[in-house]
Amino acid sequence: MRKSKILVYNVLLFIFLFPIFDIIVSNFFLKINGVACIKFEKYYYELKKNCTGNYKFKSSFPVVKVYTDENGLRTGRKKINKGTDNNALIFGDSMT
C-alpha cells in the first residue's frame, strides 16, 4: 500500500511539474530566432526580404526554418530558377 501511494505521488508530481518546467525553459532560456524574418508594423506584419530564420507559428507547433525571397515571400531552401520559358498565370481563390 505504501509503495502505491509513493508511485501515485510521483506520477502526480511529474504531471504537474513537467509542464511548468517546460514553460519556464521554453520562454526564458531557449532563444528562438523567430522575429528575425518578421517586420511588424502597427496593424500588420510582413516577412523581410531575402531572410533565413527559425519561426514557431503557434506555441504548440514545432520550430521550422523560414526562407524568403527578394519579394518577401516564403520559399523552399532551393532557389527557383526563373527562366523566361516557364511562365504560368493562375486564377482562383485559396483552394486553387
C-alpha positions in Angstrom: 0.0 0.0 0.0 2.8 2.4 0.9 4.6 1.8 -2.5 1.5 2.5 -4.5 1.0 5.8 -2.7 4.6 6.8 -3.4 4.1 5.9 -7.1 0.8 7.9 -7.3 2.6 10.9 -5.7 5.5 10.7 -8.1 3.2 10.5 -11.1 1.2 13.4 -10.0 4.3 15.4 -9.2 5.6 14.7 -12.7 2.3 15.6 -14.4 2.2 18.9 -12.7 5.9 19.9 -12.6 6.9 18.9 -16.1 4.6 21.4 -17.9 5.7 24.2 -15.5 9.3 23.3 -16.1 8.7 23.2 -19.9 7.1 26.6 -20.0 9.8 28.2 -17.9 12.6 26.7 -20.0 11.0 27.5 -23.4 10.0 31.1 -22.6 13.1 32.2 -20.7 16.1 30.1 -21.6 15.6 28.9 -25.2 16.0 31.7 -27.7 14.3 31.1 -31.0 15.3 33.4 -33.8 11.6 33.8 -34.7 11.3 37.5 -35.1 14.3 37.9 -37.3 12.3 37.4 -40.6 9.2 39.3 -39.5 8.8 43.0 -39.8 6.0 44.2 -37.5 4.0 47.3 -38.4 1.2 48.9 -36.4 -1.7 46.9 -37.8 0.0 44.0 -39.7 3.3 42.2 -40.3 5.2 41.2 -43.3 8.2 39.0 -43.9 11.6 40.6 -44.6 13.2 40.1 -48.0 16.0 37.6 -48.5 15.8 36.3 -45.0 16.5 32.9 -43.4 15.5 32.1 -39.8 13.6 29.9 -37.4 10.0 30.5 -36.5 7.3 28.9 -34.3 3.9 29.9 -35.9 1.9 28.9 -32.8 3.1 27.8 -29.3 2.0 24.2 -29.9 3.7 24.0 -33.4 7.3 22.8 -33.9 10.1 25.3 -34.9 10.5 25.5 -38.6 13.1 27.1 -40.9 11.7 30.1 -42.9 13.3 31.2 -46.2 12.1 34.3 -48.0 12.9 35.6 -51.5 13.5 39.0 -52.9 9.8 39.8 -52.6 9.4 38.7 -49.0 7.5 35.5 -49.9 8.1 32.2 -48.2 10.1 29.8 -50.4 11.8 26.5 -50.1 15.5 26.0 -49.4 16.5 25.9 -53.1 16.5 29.0 -55.2 13.9 28.9 -58.0 15.5 29.3 -61.4 13.3 31.9 -63.1 13.6 31.3 -66.8 11.6 33.1 -69.4 10.2 29.8 -70.8 8.4 28.8 -67.6 5.7 31.4 -67.2 2.3 30.5 -65.8 -0.8 32.6 -64.9 -3.2 31.0 -62.4 -6.6 32.5 -61.4 -8.6 31.3 -58.4 -9.3 31.6 -54.8 -7.5 30.0 -51.8 -8.5 26.5 -53.0 -6.5 27.0 -56.2 
